Amino acid sequence: MRDQLDRLVAEMVTRGIRFEDARREFERRFIVQALDACDGSLVKTAGALGIHRNTLSRKIAEFKIR
């Protein structure tokens, strides 16, 4: 997985993708995947991500998830 991530980061840098854009997209996709894995349960997803449920709710609204 480390090699895949290294290649992805190298490609993003080469293409001139800004750090903030990359971080936001990664965070959004990570949350969506976690929600799917937890069958949409905010409590389970927040626990799996190690964040408070209110933080997760705020991120879902911020990223317009669902």
URRACOR-V227429 format. One line per field, one symbol per residue. ss: DSSP state (H for helix, E for strand, L for the rest). phi: phi as a letter, one per 30 degrees, with the letter a starting at -180 (. if undefined). burial: 1 if it has 24 or more other ideal C-beta (glycine too) atoms within 12 Angstrom, else 0. Layout:
ss = ???
phi = ???
burial = ???
This chain:
ss = LHHHHHHHHHHHHHHLLLHHHHHHHHHHHHHHHHHHHLLLLHHHHHHHHLLLHHHHHHHHHHLLLL
phi = .edddedddddddddiddeddddddddeddddddeddchidddddedddibdeddddddddedhdj
burial = 000000000000000000000000001000100110000001001000100000010011000000
